[in-house]
């Protein structure tokens, strides 16, 4: 067949057109089916993460990341069906990933630490913890940082990478907690009576445990007082209120029983004070001259 002086091979053109259309249709089919399978796989993986009690934030983020990776794989497979050289595309994506990783290395470090926190769960939302020098209730755990709410309602934001390299004290990981109260009495006080009084108040408190029973010991002979330490067990929920109650009760009963709670005292010696006083006395004895 000739057109404008050119010879056109209709059979070859038809064959090539059909081949191209077939490859395009196959690429579309691969993309559609692959995306459908990716969604199903991500939904299945998300269900497993939720059933394993993984944090919702982490489960959602990991699901989206998994879907993005699968979508890239499906897209590359579809492009290969229409003759696109995917090797160069993969190389470009790899270089881009390295560049982004170097630019966001600190955030990626926090992200990796966040994955470790939500996976191994040294604490969960609602726990009362101490992280480094910060103490508070865990309000939120994200994949980048963790929020603590202090007892005076301050919001402390700690990067997750700092948490994985710090000592974490979880006060509410176990259901029970011991109250330790140290109170000083004077050296002239009857130690036996003082111990009996604080033990009686501890045993009578409705939140205290009888097993293990409360104990009181002399723990220090200080400069100004004999220190008595009470150990009594209770639940985490009652720990703070019971400690405050017992401190107030100890003060009241010691006042009633005339047991002194001493305070630090210091003796101050001023060199030359006697001479200064004598000079002042002499100056007052000198009669005033009349003009």
C-alpha positions as CSV (number, residue, x, y, z in Angstrom):
1,X,0.0,0.0,0.0
2,X,1.3,3.4,-1.0
3,X,0.5,6.7,0.7
4,X,2.0,10.1,-0.4
5,X,4.8,8.2,-2.2
6,X,5.6,6.0,0.8
7,X,5.1,2.3,0.8
8,X,3.3,1.1,3.9
9,X,3.3,-2.5,5.0
10,X,-0.2,-2.8,6.3
11,X,0.3,-6.3,7.7
12,X,3.4,-5.4,9.7
13,X,1.7,-2.2,10.9
14,X,-1.3,-4.1,12.0
15,X,0.8,-6.7,13.7
16,X,2.8,-4.1,15.6
17,X,-0.3,-2.1,16.6
18,X,-2.0,-5.2,17.9
19,X,1.2,-6.2,19.8
20,X,1.5,-2.7,21.3
21,X,-2.2,-2.7,22.3
22,X,-1.9,-6.1,23.7
23,X,1.1,-5.1,25.8
24,X,-0.7,-2.0,27.0
25,X,-3.7,-4.0,28.0
26,X,-1.5,-6.5,29.7
27,X,0.3,-3.7,31.6
28,X,-3.1,-2.3,32.7
29,X,-4.3,-5.7,33.8
30,X,-1.1,-6.3,35.8
31,X,-1.4,-2.9,37.5
32,X,-5.1,-3.3,38.4
33,X,-4.8,-6.9,39.6
34,X,-1.5,-6.1,41.4
35,X,-3.0,-3.1,43.2
36,X,-6.0,-5.2,44.2
37,X,-3.7,-7.9,45.6
38,X,-1.6,-5.2,47.4
39,X,-4.7,-3.8,49.1
40,X,-5.8,-7.3,50.2
41,X,-2.3,-8.1,51.6
42,X,-2.1,-4.8,53.4
43,X,-5.5,-5.3,55.0
44,X,-4.5,-8.8,56.1
45,X,-1.2,-7.5,57.6
46,X,-3.0,-4.6,59.3
47,X,-5.4,-7.0,61.0
48,X,-2.4,-9.1,62.2
49,X,-0.7,-6.0,63.7
50,X,-3.9,-4.9,65.4
51,X,-4.6,-8.4,66.9
52,X,-1.0,-8.4,68.2
53,X,-1.8,-5.2,70.2
54,X,0.5,-3.0,68.2
55,X,-0.1,0.7,68.6
56,X,-2.8,2.0,66.2
57,X,-0.5,4.8,65.0
58,X,2.3,2.3,64.2
59,X,0.0,-0.2,62.6
60,X,-1.5,2.5,60.3
61,X,1.9,3.9,59.3
62,X,3.4,0.4,58.6
63,X,0.3,-0.5,56.6
64,X,0.7,2.6,54.4
65,X,4.4,2.0,54.0
66,X,3.8,-1.6,53.0
67,X,1.2,-0.5,50.5
68,X,3.6,2.1,49.0
69,X,6.3,-0.5,48.5
70,X,3.9,-3.0,46.9
71,X,2.5,-0.3,44.7
72,X,6.0,0.6,43.4
73,X,6.7,-3.1,42.7
74,X,3.4,-3.4,40.8
75,X,4.1,-0.3,38.8
76,X,7.5,-1.5,37.8
77,X,6.0,-4.8,36.7
78,X,3.4,-3.1,34.6
79,X,6.0,-0.8,33.0
80,X,8.1,-3.8,32.0
81,X,5.2,-5.1,30.0
82,X,5.2,-2.1,27.7
83,X,9.0,-2.3,27.1
84,X,10.2,0.2,29.7
85,X,13.7,-0.6,31.1
86,X,12.9,-0.8,34.8
87,X,16.6,-1.2,35.7
88,X,17.3,2.5,35.3
89,X,14.1,3.4,37.1
90,X,15.1,1.2,40.1
91,X,18.6,2.9,40.1
92,X,17.0,6.3,40.2
93,X,14.6,5.3,43.0
94,X,17.6,3.8,44.9
95,X,19.6,7.0,44.6
96,X,16.6,9.1,45.6
97,X,16.1,6.9,48.7
98,X,19.8,7.3,49.7
99,X,19.6,11.0,49.4
100,X,16.4,11.3,51.4
101,X,17.9,9.0,54.0
102,X,21.0,11.1,54.5
103,X,18.9,14.3,54.7
104,X,16.5,12.8,57.2
105,X,18.9,10.6,59.2
106,X,17.8,12.0,62.6
107,X,14.1,11.5,61.8
108,X,14.8,8.0,60.5
109,X,16.7,7.3,63.7
110,X,13.6,8.4,65.7
111,X,11.4,6.4,63.4
112,X,13.5,3.2,63.9
113,X,13.4,3.8,67.7
114,X,9.6,4.3,67.5
115,X,9.3,1.0,65.8
116,X,11.3,-0.7,68.6
117,X,9.2,1.1,71.3
118,X,5.8,0.0,69.9
119,X,7.1,-3.5,69.2
120,X,8.8,-4.3,72.5
121,X,6.5,-2.0,74.5
122,X,8.6,-0.9,77.5
123,X,5.7,1.3,78.4
124,X,2.2,1.9,76.9
125,X,-0.2,4.8,77.0
126,X,-1.3,5.7,80.5
127,X,1.9,4.4,82.2
128,X,3.6,6.6,84.8
129,X,7.3,6.6,83.8
130,X,10.6,8.3,84.3
131,X,12.7,8.8,81.2
132,X,16.1,10.3,81.9
133,X,15.3,13.3,84.1
134,X,11.6,13.6,83.0
135,X,8.7,12.0,84.9
136,X,5.1,11.9,83.8
137,X,2.2,9.9,82.4
138,X,2.6,8.6,78.8
139,X,0.0,10.5,76.8
140,X,0.9,9.5,73.3
141,X,3.4,7.4,71.4
142,X,4.2,8.3,67.8
143,X,6.8,6.9,65.5
144,X,9.0,10.0,66.0
145,X,8.5,11.1,69.6
146,X,6.7,10.3,72.8
147,X,4.6,12.7,74.8
148,X,4.6,12.8,78.6
149,X,2.1,14.7,80.8
150,X,3.6,15.8,84.1
151,X,1.6,16.1,87.3
152,X,1.4,19.9,86.8
153,X,0.0,19.3,83.3
154,X,3.1,20.1,81.3
155,X,3.5,18.3,77.9
156,X,7.0,17.0,77.5
157,X,8.0,15.8,74.0
158,X,10.9,13.3,73.9
159,X,12.5,12.1,70.7
160,X,12.2,8.3,70.5
161,X,16.0,7.9,69.8
162,X,16.7,9.5,73.2
163,X,14.4,7.0,74.9
164,X,16.1,3.9,73.5
165,X,19.4,5.1,74.8
166,X,18.2,6.2,78.2
167,X,17.2,4.3,81.4
168,X,13.4,4.0,81.6
169,X,11.7,3.5,84.9
170,X,8.1,2.3,84.5
171,X,6.3,2.8,87.9
172,X,3.0,1.3,86.8
173,X,4.3,-1.8,84.9
174,X,3.5,-3.8,88.0
175,X,0.2,-3.6,89.8
176,X,1.5,-2.9,93.3
177,X,4.0,-0.4,94.7
178,X,5.8,0.2,98.0
179,X,5.5,3.4,99.9
180,X,8.8,4.5,101.6
181,X,8.5,7.2,104.2
182,X,11.4,8.5,106.2
183,X,10.7,10.6,109.3
184,X,13.2,11.9,111.9
185,X,12.7,12.0,115.7
186,X,14.8,13.6,118.3
187,X,17.6,11.7,120.1
188,X,15.7,12.1,123.4
189,X,12.5,10.4,121.9
190,X,11.5,6.9,122.7
191,X,12.3,5.1,119.4
192,X,10.2,2.0,120.3
193,X,7.1,4.2,120.9
194,X,7.6,6.1,117.7
195,X,7.9,2.9,115.7
196,X,4.8,1.5,117.2
197,X,2.8,4.6,116.4
198,X,3.8,4.8,112.7
199,X,3.3,1.0,112.3
200,X,-0.2,1.2,113.9
201,X,-1.2,4.0,111.5
202,X,0.2,2.2,108.5
203,X,-1.7,-1.1,109.4
204,X,-5.0,0.8,110.0
205,X,-4.9,2.6,106.6
206,X,-7.6,1.1,104.4
207,X,-5.2,1.0,101.3
208,X,-2.3,-0.7,103.0
209,X,-1.5,-4.4,102.4
210,X,-1.2,-6.9,105.3
211,X,0.9,-9.2,103.2
212,X,3.7,-8.2,103.1
213,X,3.0,-6.4,106.3
214,X,4.3,-2.9,107.0
215,X,7.7,-2.6,108.7
216,X,9.6,0.2,110.3
217,X,13.4,0.4,110.9
218,X,16.0,2.8,112.2
219,X,17.9,3.7,109.0
220,X,20.2,6.5,110.0
221,X,21.7,8.3,113.0
222,X,21.8,11.8,111.6
223,X,23.3,15.0,112.9
224,X,20.0,16.2,114.2
225,X,17.7,13.2,114.3
226,X,17.2,9.5,114.4
227,X,15.7,8.5,111.1
228,X,12.9,5.9,111.0
229,X,11.8,4.5,107.6
230,X,8.4,2.9,107.0
231,X,7.9,0.4,104.2
232,X,4.2,-0.3,103.4
233,X,2.8,-1.9,100.2
234,X,-0.3,-0.7,98.3
235,X,-1.7,-0.5,94.8
236,X,-0.3,1.9,92.2
237,X,-3.6,3.8,92.2
238,X,-3.5,4.4,96.0
239,X,0.3,5.0,96.2
240,X,0.3,8.8,96.2
241,X,-2.8,9.3,98.3
242,X,-1.7,6.9,101.0
243,X,1.7,8.5,101.2
244,X,0.2,11.9,101.8
245,X,-2.3,10.5,104.3
246,X,0.4,8.8,106.4
247,X,2.6,11.9,106.4
248,X,-0.2,14.0,107.8
249,X,-1.1,11.3,110.4
250,X,2.5,10.9,111.5
251,X,2.8,14.7,112.2
252,X,-0.5,14.8,114.1
253,X,0.2,11.7,116.3
254,X,3.8,12.9,117.1
255,X,2.4,16.2,118.2
256,X,-0.1,14.5,120.4
257,X,2.5,12.2,121.9
258,X,5.0,15.1,122.3
259,X,7.6,13.4,120.1
260,X,9.9,16.0,118.6
261,X,10.6,16.1,114.9
262,X,13.8,18.1,114.9
263,X,15.0,20.4,112.1
264,X,18.6,21.2,111.1
265,X,20.4,23.5,113.4
266,X,23.7,25.5,113.0
267,X,25.9,27.2,115.5
268,X,27.4,30.4,114.1
269,X,30.7,31.8,115.7
270,X,31.7,35.3,114.8
271,X,35.3,36.1,115.5
272,X,35.9,39.3,117.3
273,X,32.2,39.7,118.4
274,X,33.2,40.1,122.1
275,X,35.6,42.9,121.3
276,X,33.0,44.6,119.1
277,X,30.5,44.5,122.0
278,X,33.0,45.9,124.4
279,X,33.8,48.8,122.1
280,X,30.1,49.6,121.7
281,X,29.7,49.6,125.5
282,X,32.7,51.9,125.9
283,X,31.4,54.3,123.3
284,X,28.1,54.6,125.1
285,X,29.8,55.5,128.4
286,X,31.7,58.5,126.9
287,X,29.8,61.7,127.9
288,X,28.6,63.9,125.1
289,X,30.5,67.2,124.9
290,X,28.5,70.5,125.1
291,X,29.1,73.1,122.5
